[in-house]
Amino acid sequence: MRPDQHPFSRRKFLNTSSLTASAFITARLPVLGTLSINTLANRSGPIPTLTGNIETDKLGITLIHEHLLFFNGAAPDDPGFQSIPDNLREESVNFVVEKLNDAARVGINTLVDVGPYRPIDLYEQIANRSKVRIIVSTGFYRQSKLPPWFADMKEESAMVDYMTKEVTEGIGNTKLRAGIIKVAQQHNPMSDWEIKVFSAAAKVQKKTGVHIVTHTGNAVEQFDLLSKQGADPKRIYFSHVDVGRKGKVGDLIKLLKAGSYLEVDTFAQSFYTPESLLVSFIRSVCDAGYAKQLFISIDSNWHWVNGQKKYEGSEAPHLDESASKRTFAYMITDAVPMLLKSGFSLDEIKTFLIDNPRDYFGNRS
């Protein structure tokens, strides 16, 4: 859908949400009681982005689970890692910059890229040509989709060293640091390799205070392992948790009670979660009293297949002809109006997109 559609809903949202996070803190001071702006500012340390550190109260409208360049293999039947072909690198950069500029025009300020394997030179080019701030991740995705040297990393200590370096010193030969760790589960229960990955992530968090995002998996199993290894539940969020839950928060309440965050991003992806069940799940979390621990994002991702750009869901078995519409701007042009129409308030949506990312990243040791 074009960014100029849904003019009234979009304009209403942007006119109120384009305020800084500080303005929202000020507006809520009567509710927060003795908690002051300075208290919140002192609690939040700077977060590294590709264009410099930023205080958490300046994050603004944040998409917390996205991908600039996504490598998922050449086709659905090829689960291996595939880098961008050399002759398509420039076009890839130009394409992503275009999508980020679309996002900036509809009011999105910050994007968290949760693809831990990325050509950092291309990412730096993209960041320098966009108004959207970009936080990148380190970590390990599913073992079957890794570059061989990642998949062959067997020692937990090596995993710890690798992630610590990207968080504290820089990625590759650059000084650009990761602002979050991404880990993923492919097997249920976890494989020995996955247990090492999650354990290593917990240890890096304890050393550095960095946050963790997981690709779910079994969120409860992941939570139990990370907690056992000493990770701070308040600095973890679990992704895609609406899938397969029939609109109910269920046993995820355990994670919420401990202070962890949940994330959903299946907007217009009925092959994962029908819209009615996605709405029910979000409402279930809110009704349980945990609206302040929920993120909404798009998880926009695409890759090259035989010289063509393919978005998630466009290939077999889903063959979704509208998959390419789910870009970063889709959050404002389509997802937010849908939520408003479904009965969510503007204040709830601000909570999901502005307040919660600020508070999550502001919770640092």
C-alpha beads as a LAMMPS data file, in Angstrom:
LAMMPS data file: protein, C-alpha beads

365 atoms
364 bonds

1 atom types
1 bond types

-500.0 500.0 xlo xhi
-500.0 500.0 ylo yhi
-500.0 500.0 zlo zhi

Masses

1 110.0

Atoms # bond

1 1 1 0.000 0.000 0.000
2 1 1 1.325 3.459 -0.882
3 1 1 2.484 5.737 1.966
4 1 1 -0.212 8.300 1.019
5 1 1 -3.069 5.905 1.785
6 1 1 -4.936 5.862 5.112
7 1 1 -4.343 9.656 5.348
8 1 1 -6.420 10.361 8.419
9 1 1 -5.193 7.494 10.577
10 1 1 -1.585 7.946 9.517
11 1 1 -1.639 11.738 9.930
12 1 1 -3.245 11.456 13.348
13 1 1 -0.579 9.000 14.477
14 1 1 2.329 10.960 13.065
15 1 1 1.135 14.297 14.406
16 1 1 1.243 12.914 17.935
17 1 1 4.107 10.413 17.698
18 1 1 6.613 12.691 16.000
19 1 1 7.231 14.188 19.443
20 1 1 10.459 13.131 21.078
21 1 1 10.502 10.434 23.723
22 1 1 11.337 13.174 26.238
23 1 1 8.038 14.864 25.410
24 1 1 6.187 11.652 26.141
25 1 1 8.005 11.306 29.461
26 1 1 6.986 14.848 30.335
27 1 1 3.373 14.156 29.382
28 1 1 3.323 11.137 31.678
29 1 1 4.941 12.764 34.717
30 1 1 1.625 13.000 36.660
31 1 1 1.153 9.265 36.184
32 1 1 4.764 8.339 36.956
33 1 1 4.676 10.225 40.243
34 1 1 8.142 10.948 41.584
35 1 1 9.974 9.447 38.608
36 1 1 11.604 12.382 36.850
37 1 1 13.042 12.967 33.412
38 1 1 16.561 13.035 34.842
39 1 1 16.000 9.680 36.550
40 1 1 15.076 8.093 33.236
41 1 1 17.935 9.778 31.418
42 1 1 20.487 8.572 33.969
43 1 1 19.128 5.047 33.674
44 1 1 19.652 4.939 29.928
45 1 1 23.136 4.631 28.495
46 1 1 24.037 5.421 24.904
47 1 1 23.228 2.732 22.331
48 1 1 25.612 2.262 19.379
49 1 1 24.172 2.865 15.909
50 1 1 25.950 2.834 12.568
51 1 1 26.063 6.634 12.616
52 1 1 27.050 7.182 16.238
53 1 1 25.826 6.536 19.759
54 1 1 22.347 7.652 20.758
55 1 1 20.622 8.100 24.099
56 1 1 17.615 5.841 24.459
57 1 1 15.193 8.718 24.938
58 1 1 16.048 9.830 21.391
59 1 1 15.172 6.531 19.679
60 1 1 11.670 7.687 18.713
61 1 1 9.466 5.379 16.640
62 1 1 11.444 2.139 16.574
63 1 1 11.076 -1.032 14.539
64 1 1 12.879 -3.458 16.798
65 1 1 13.020 -6.565 14.582
66 1 1 14.010 -5.938 10.949
67 1 1 16.514 -6.900 8.253
68 1 1 18.271 -4.623 5.773
69 1 1 19.926 -7.397 3.786
70 1 1 18.789 -10.954 4.432
71 1 1 20.608 -14.100 3.300
72 1 1 18.458 -17.196 3.377
73 1 1 19.779 -19.311 0.568
74 1 1 18.989 -19.201 -3.130
75 1 1 15.593 -20.870 -2.789
76 1 1 13.338 -22.435 -0.127
77 1 1 14.922 -25.843 -0.767
78 1 1 18.411 -24.423 -0.217
79 1 1 18.718 -23.680 3.504
80 1 1 22.355 -22.675 3.316
81 1 1 23.900 -19.234 3.627
82 1 1 24.208 -17.139 0.471
83 1 1 25.965 -13.810 0.212
84 1 1 24.940 -11.035 -2.171
85 1 1 26.321 -11.552 -5.686
86 1 1 29.085 -9.059 -6.449
87 1 1 27.221 -7.576 -9.422
88 1 1 24.172 -6.838 -7.245
89 1 1 25.856 -5.149 -4.289
90 1 1 25.279 -1.579 -5.502
91 1 1 21.674 -2.268 -6.437
92 1 1 21.127 -3.877 -3.028
93 1 1 22.362 -0.763 -1.258
94 1 1 20.228 1.530 -3.419
95 1 1 17.136 -0.611 -2.850
96 1 1 17.484 -0.646 0.938
97 1 1 18.166 3.105 1.052
98 1 1 14.953 3.656 -0.908
99 1 1 12.958 1.556 1.584
100 1 1 14.523 3.328 4.553
101 1 1 13.739 6.713 3.048
102 1 1 10.118 5.579 2.620
103 1 1 10.150 4.634 6.306
104 1 1 11.607 8.000 7.321
105 1 1 8.925 9.856 5.371
106 1 1 6.154 8.168 7.365
107 1 1 7.851 8.900 10.673
108 1 1 10.063 5.916 11.565
109 1 1 13.206 7.027 13.398
110 1 1 15.166 3.901 14.370
111 1 1 15.498 0.353 13.067
112 1 1 17.113 -2.648 14.757
113 1 1 18.667 -5.065 12.268
114 1 1 18.676 -8.576 13.733
115 1 1 20.697 -10.305 11.034
116 1 1 24.027 -11.074 12.749
117 1 1 25.799 -11.890 9.458
118 1 1 26.058 -8.790 7.350
119 1 1 28.477 -7.117 4.961
120 1 1 29.331 -4.259 7.288
121 1 1 30.764 -2.177 4.437
122 1 1 27.387 -2.179 2.692
123 1 1 25.564 -1.500 5.944
124 1 1 27.773 1.527 6.556
125 1 1 26.975 2.870 3.089
126 1 1 23.261 2.377 3.718
127 1 1 23.362 4.083 7.107
128 1 1 25.219 7.111 5.754
129 1 1 22.500 7.658 3.133
130 1 1 19.465 7.331 5.397
131 1 1 17.846 9.418 8.128
132 1 1 16.762 6.247 9.928
133 1 1 19.203 5.269 12.671
134 1 1 20.342 1.639 12.477
135 1 1 21.286 -0.617 15.399
136 1 1 22.969 -3.845 14.279
137 1 1 23.324 -7.201 15.985
138 1 1 25.948 -9.796 16.659
139 1 1 25.274 -13.430 17.516
140 1 1 24.290 -16.671 15.801
141 1 1 21.279 -17.591 13.677
142 1 1 20.124 -21.136 12.952
143 1 1 23.092 -23.446 12.391
144 1 1 21.803 -24.743 9.041
145 1 1 21.776 -21.187 7.651
146 1 1 25.236 -20.057 8.709
147 1 1 28.415 -19.394 6.778
148 1 1 30.583 -22.500 7.284
149 1 1 33.083 -20.853 9.634
150 1 1 30.230 -19.801 11.950
151 1 1 28.550 -23.179 11.868
152 1 1 31.878 -24.831 12.661
153 1 1 32.498 -22.694 15.750
154 1 1 32.099 -25.357 18.424
155 1 1 33.679 -23.891 21.552
156 1 1 31.545 -21.714 23.777
157 1 1 34.572 -19.624 24.724
158 1 1 35.142 -18.763 21.043
159 1 1 31.504 -17.692 20.750
160 1 1 31.889 -15.476 23.819
161 1 1 35.063 -13.883 22.458
162 1 1 33.517 -13.260 19.035
163 1 1 30.361 -11.585 20.364
164 1 1 32.210 -9.610 23.028
165 1 1 34.541 -8.165 20.412
166 1 1 31.647 -7.059 18.179
167 1 1 29.857 -5.481 21.141
168 1 1 32.800 -3.705 22.771
169 1 1 35.366 -3.061 20.012
170 1 1 33.816 -3.265 16.567
171 1 1 32.615 -5.474 13.735
172 1 1 35.347 -6.793 11.478
173 1 1 38.014 -4.143 11.007
174 1 1 35.637 -1.287 11.815
175 1 1 34.812 0.579 15.005
176 1 1 31.086 0.013 14.396
177 1 1 29.690 -1.885 17.371
178 1 1 26.716 -4.210 17.702
179 1 1 23.967 -3.007 20.034
180 1 1 22.177 -6.318 20.572
181 1 1 22.818 -10.091 20.431
182 1 1 20.637 -12.305 18.206
183 1 1 20.396 -16.032 18.931
184 1 1 18.111 -18.643 17.403
185 1 1 16.710 -22.088 18.069
186 1 1 16.165 -24.663 15.331
187 1 1 15.753 -27.855 17.351
188 1 1 13.237 -28.690 20.068
189 1 1 14.685 -29.429 22.534
190 1 1 17.810 -27.418 21.800
191 1 1 20.855 -29.079 20.301
192 1 1 24.160 -29.058 22.168
193 1 1 25.429 -26.355 19.795
194 1 1 22.380 -24.171 20.475
195 1 1 22.803 -24.562 24.223
196 1 1 26.372 -23.269 23.860
197 1 1 25.158 -20.313 21.775
198 1 1 22.528 -19.277 24.326
199 1 1 24.910 -19.806 27.224
200 1 1 27.564 -17.704 25.473
201 1 1 25.027 -14.926 24.849
202 1 1 24.110 -14.869 28.542
203 1 1 27.771 -14.602 29.521
204 1 1 28.382 -11.727 27.108
205 1 1 25.339 -9.930 28.486
206 1 1 26.636 -10.317 32.044
207 1 1 30.018 -8.892 30.980
208 1 1 28.809 -5.999 28.840
209 1 1 25.154 -5.267 29.656
210 1 1 24.168 -5.830 26.004
211 1 1 20.605 -6.889 25.220
212 1 1 19.489 -10.201 23.708
213 1 1 16.834 -11.077 21.125
214 1 1 15.860 -14.668 20.395
215 1 1 14.308 -16.241 17.339
216 1 1 11.573 -18.456 18.736
217 1 1 11.819 -21.563 18.971
218 1 1 10.493 -22.553 22.282
219 1 1 10.477 -19.263 24.159
220 1 1 10.001 -20.868 27.563
221 1 1 12.943 -23.249 27.041
222 1 1 15.058 -20.331 25.847
223 1 1 14.051 -18.223 28.841
224 1 1 14.887 -21.017 31.286
225 1 1 18.348 -21.544 29.798
226 1 1 19.230 -17.863 29.586
227 1 1 18.017 -17.251 33.141
228 1 1 19.943 -20.244 34.461
229 1 1 23.090 -18.815 32.892
230 1 1 22.561 -15.507 34.646
231 1 1 21.052 -13.346 31.893
232 1 1 18.838 -10.465 32.994
233 1 1 15.244 -11.228 31.879
234 1 1 14.527 -7.500 31.530
235 1 1 17.135 -7.259 28.777
236 1 1 15.737 -10.105 26.655
237 1 1 12.946 -10.129 24.107
238 1 1 11.442 -13.159 22.413
239 1 1 10.357 -12.872 18.774
240 1 1 7.411 -14.128 16.705
241 1 1 5.681 -15.416 19.827
242 1 1 2.145 -15.123 18.425
243 1 1 2.728 -17.920 15.907
244 1 1 0.803 -21.073 16.770
245 1 1 -0.680 -19.683 19.996
246 1 1 -4.267 -19.157 18.792
247 1 1 -4.387 -15.630 20.151
248 1 1 -3.503 -16.526 23.749
249 1 1 -0.512 -15.494 25.821
250 1 1 -0.546 -18.877 27.627
251 1 1 2.659 -19.970 29.330
252 1 1 4.484 -16.878 28.059
253 1 1 3.041 -15.160 31.113
254 1 1 6.009 -16.619 32.983
255 1 1 8.396 -14.574 30.845
256 1 1 6.352 -11.407 31.272
257 1 1 6.197 -11.780 35.037
258 1 1 10.000 -11.968 35.091
259 1 1 10.238 -8.710 33.139
260 1 1 11.052 -10.007 29.650
261 1 1 9.570 -8.550 26.479
262 1 1 7.606 -10.204 23.665
263 1 1 7.626 -9.234 19.981
264 1 1 5.111 -9.834 17.162
265 1 1 5.497 -9.050 13.473
266 1 1 3.110 -11.219 11.433
267 1 1 1.021 -8.355 10.065
268 1 1 -0.751 -9.461 6.851
269 1 1 0.928 -12.867 7.061
270 1 1 -2.085 -15.076 7.604
271 1 1 0.023 -18.125 6.698
272 1 1 1.717 -17.591 10.087
273 1 1 -1.025 -15.960 12.164
274 1 1 -4.432 -14.819 10.852
275 1 1 -5.118 -11.155 11.562
276 1 1 -7.896 -11.909 14.042
277 1 1 -5.589 -14.138 16.102
278 1 1 -2.748 -11.617 15.953
279 1 1 -5.100 -8.945 17.277
280 1 1 -6.330 -11.353 19.960
281 1 1 -2.774 -12.152 21.021
282 1 1 -1.797 -8.498 21.376
283 1 1 -4.994 -7.801 23.288
284 1 1 -4.348 -10.856 25.491
285 1 1 -0.950 -9.451 26.501
286 1 1 -2.451 -6.032 27.204
287 1 1 -5.395 -7.425 29.170
288 1 1 -2.960 -9.387 31.318
289 1 1 -1.342 -6.064 32.265
290 1 1 1.829 -6.278 30.160
291 1 1 1.312 -3.765 27.355
292 1 1 4.595 -2.161 28.448
293 1 1 6.483 -5.350 27.563
294 1 1 5.292 -5.816 23.987
295 1 1 6.941 -4.797 20.721
296 1 1 5.415 -4.676 17.256
297 1 1 7.574 -4.788 14.130
298 1 1 7.409 -5.968 10.502
299 1 1 10.415 -8.352 10.185
300 1 1 10.760 -7.163 6.607
301 1 1 13.248 -9.340 4.755
302 1 1 14.153 -10.165 1.193
303 1 1 16.912 -11.894 -0.737
304 1 1 18.106 -12.398 -4.292
305 1 1 16.873 -15.399 -6.301
306 1 1 18.165 -15.651 -9.854
307 1 1 18.600 -11.903 -10.052
308 1 1 15.146 -11.128 -8.612
309 1 1 14.236 -9.674 -5.220
310 1 1 12.079 -12.074 -3.233
311 1 1 10.307 -11.109 -0.018
312 1 1 9.413 -13.595 2.704
313 1 1 6.168 -15.319 1.827
314 1 1 6.402 -14.693 -1.913
315 1 1 7.853 -18.117 -2.693
316 1 1 6.455 -21.617 -2.243
317 1 1 4.576 -22.754 -0.290
318 1 1 2.878 -19.395 0.473
319 1 1 3.069 -17.634 -2.928
320 1 1 1.834 -14.404 -1.383
321 1 1 1.552 -11.803 -4.143
322 1 1 1.422 -8.961 -1.594
323 1 1 4.636 -9.966 0.205
324 1 1 6.662 -7.113 -1.301
325 1 1 4.319 -4.552 0.308
326 1 1 5.575 -5.465 3.775
327 1 1 8.429 -2.984 3.840
328 1 1 9.502 -0.913 6.850
329 1 1 6.937 1.816 6.048
330 1 1 4.168 -0.803 6.189
331 1 1 4.071 -0.397 9.957
332 1 1 2.669 3.129 9.626
333 1 1 0.769 2.850 6.337
334 1 1 -1.046 -0.414 7.121
335 1 1 -0.312 -2.118 10.447
336 1 1 -1.055 0.880 12.683
337 1 1 -4.346 1.727 10.917
338 1 1 -5.364 -1.933 11.231
339 1 1 -4.672 -1.882 14.959
340 1 1 -6.595 1.367 15.393
341 1 1 -9.524 -0.108 13.489
342 1 1 -9.324 -3.215 15.711
343 1 1 -9.830 -1.140 18.854
344 1 1 -6.318 -0.369 20.051
345 1 1 -5.787 3.167 21.260
346 1 1 -3.223 5.584 19.932
347 1 1 -1.631 5.573 23.368
348 1 1 -1.211 1.773 23.253
349 1 1 0.434 2.001 19.848
350 1 1 2.821 4.682 21.106
351 1 1 3.655 2.332 23.965
352 1 1 4.524 -0.503 21.570
353 1 1 6.552 1.594 19.128
354 1 1 8.145 4.335 21.250
355 1 1 7.987 3.808 25.000
356 1 1 8.839 0.116 25.095
357 1 1 11.957 0.231 22.874
358 1 1 13.182 3.214 24.913
359 1 1 12.607 1.431 28.216
360 1 1 14.023 -1.885 26.991
361 1 1 17.295 -0.378 25.784
362 1 1 17.319 1.936 28.792
363 1 1 17.482 -1.049 31.134
364 1 1 21.257 -1.495 31.314
365 1 1 23.517 -2.754 34.051

Bonds

1 1 1 2
2 1 2 3
3 1 3 4
4 1 4 5
5 1 5 6
6 1 6 7
7 1 7 8
8 1 8 9
9 1 9 10
10 1 10 11
11 1 11 12
12 1 12 13
13 1 13 14
14 1 14 15
15 1 15 16
16 1 16 17
17 1 17 18
18 1 18 19
19 1 19 20
20 1 20 21
21 1 21 22
22 1 22 23
23 1 23 24
24 1 24 25
25 1 25 26
26 1 26 27
27 1 27 28
28 1 28 29
29 1 29 30
30 1 30 31
31 1 31 32
32 1 32 33
33 1 33 34
34 1 34 35
35 1 35 36
36 1 36 37
37 1 37 38
38 1 38 39
39 1 39 40
40 1 40 41
41 1 41 42
42 1 42 43
43 1 43 44
44 1 44 45
45 1 45 46
46 1 46 47
47 1 47 48
48 1 48 49
49 1 49 50
50 1 50 51
51 1 51 52
52 1 52 53
53 1 53 54
54 1 54 55
55 1 55 56
56 1 56 57
57 1 57 58
58 1 58 59
59 1 59 60
60 1 60 61
61 1 61 62
62 1 62 63
63 1 63 64
64 1 64 65
65 1 65 66
66 1 66 67
67 1 67 68
68 1 68 69
69 1 69 70
70 1 70 71
71 1 71 72
72 1 72 73
73 1 73 74
74 1 74 75
75 1 75 76
76 1 76 77
77 1 77 78
78 1 78 79
79 1 79 80
80 1 80 81
81 1 81 82
82 1 82 83
83 1 83 84
84 1 84 85
85 1 85 86
86 1 86 87
87 1 87 88
88 1 88 89
89 1 89 90
90 1 90 91
91 1 91 92
92 1 92 93
93 1 93 94
94 1 94 95
95 1 95 96
96 1 96 97
97 1 97 98
98 1 98 99
99 1 99 100
100 1 100 101
101 1 101 102
102 1 102 103
103 1 103 104
104 1 104 105
105 1 105 106
106 1 106 107
107 1 107 108
108 1 108 109
109 1 109 110
110 1 110 111
111 1 111 112
112 1 112 113
113 1 113 114
114 1 114 115
115 1 115 116
116 1 116 117
117 1 117 118
118 1 118 119
119 1 119 120
120 1 120 121
121 1 121 122
122 1 122 123
123 1 123 124
124 1 124 125
125 1 125 126
126 1 126 127
127 1 127 128
128 1 128 129
129 1 129 130
130 1 130 131
131 1 131 132
132 1 132 133
133 1 133 134
134 1 134 135
135 1 135 136
136 1 136 137
137 1 137 138
138 1 138 139
139 1 139 140
140 1 140 141
141 1 141 142
142 1 142 143
143 1 143 144
144 1 144 145
145 1 145 146
146 1 146 147
147 1 147 148
148 1 148 149
149 1 149 150
150 1 150 151
151 1 151 152
152 1 152 153
153 1 153 154
154 1 154 155
155 1 155 156
156 1 156 157
157 1 157 158
158 1 158 159
159 1 159 160
160 1 160 161
161 1 161 162
162 1 162 163
163 1 163 164
164 1 164 165
165 1 165 166
166 1 166 167
167 1 167 168
168 1 168 169
169 1 169 170
170 1 170 171
171 1 171 172
172 1 172 173
173 1 173 174
174 1 174 175
175 1 175 176
176 1 176 177
177 1 177 178
178 1 178 179
179 1 179 180
180 1 180 181
181 1 181 182
182 1 182 183
183 1 183 184
184 1 184 185
185 1 185 186
186 1 186 187
187 1 187 188
188 1 188 189
189 1 189 190
190 1 190 191
191 1 191 192
192 1 192 193
193 1 193 194
194 1 194 195
195 1 195 196
196 1 196 197
197 1 197 198
198 1 198 199
199 1 199 200
200 1 200 201
201 1 201 202
202 1 202 203
203 1 203 204
204 1 204 205
205 1 205 206
206 1 206 207
207 1 207 208
208 1 208 209
209 1 209 210
210 1 210 211
211 1 211 212
212 1 212 213
213 1 213 214
214 1 214 215
215 1 215 216
216 1 216 217
217 1 217 218
218 1 218 219
219 1 219 220
220 1 220 221
221 1 221 222
222 1 222 223
223 1 223 224
224 1 224 225
225 1 225 226
226 1 226 227
227 1 227 228
228 1 228 229
229 1 229 230
230 1 230 231
231 1 231 232
232 1 232 233
233 1 233 234
234 1 234 235
235 1 235 236
236 1 236 237
237 1 237 238
238 1 238 239
239 1 239 240
240 1 240 241
241 1 241 242
242 1 242 243
243 1 243 244
244 1 244 245
245 1 245 246
246 1 246 247
247 1 247 248
248 1 248 249
249 1 249 250
250 1 250 251
251 1 251 252
252 1 252 253
253 1 253 254
254 1 254 255
255 1 255 256
256 1 256 257
257 1 257 258
258 1 258 259
259 1 259 260
260 1 260 261
261 1 261 262
262 1 262 263
263 1 263 264
264 1 264 265
265 1 265 266
266 1 266 267
267 1 267 268
268 1 268 269
269 1 269 270
270 1 270 271
271 1 271 272
272 1 272 273
273 1 273 274
274 1 274 275
275 1 275 276
276 1 276 277
277 1 277 278
278 1 278 279
279 1 279 280
280 1 280 281
281 1 281 282
282 1 282 283
283 1 283 284
284 1 284 285
285 1 285 286
286 1 286 287
287 1 287 288
288 1 288 289
289 1 289 290
290 1 290 291
291 1 291 292
292 1 292 293
293 1 293 294
294 1 294 295
295 1 295 296
296 1 296 297
297 1 297 298
298 1 298 299
299 1 299 300
300 1 300 301
301 1 301 302
302 1 302 303
303 1 303 304
304 1 304 305
305 1 305 306
306 1 306 307
307 1 307 308
308 1 308 309
309 1 309 310
310 1 310 311
311 1 311 312
312 1 312 313
313 1 313 314
314 1 314 315
315 1 315 316
316 1 316 317
317 1 317 318
318 1 318 319
319 1 319 320
320 1 320 321
321 1 321 322
322 1 322 323
323 1 323 324
324 1 324 325
325 1 325 326
326 1 326 327
327 1 327 328
328 1 328 329
329 1 329 330
330 1 330 331
331 1 331 332
332 1 332 333
333 1 333 334
334 1 334 335
335 1 335 336
336 1 336 337
337 1 337 338
338 1 338 339
339 1 339 340
340 1 340 341
341 1 341 342
342 1 342 343
343 1 343 344
344 1 344 345
345 1 345 346
346 1 346 347
347 1 347 348
348 1 348 349
349 1 349 350
350 1 350 351
351 1 351 352
352 1 352 353
353 1 353 354
354 1 354 355
355 1 355 356
356 1 356 357
357 1 357 358
358 1 358 359
359 1 359 360
360 1 360 361
361 1 361 362
362 1 362 363
363 1 363 364
364 1 364 365
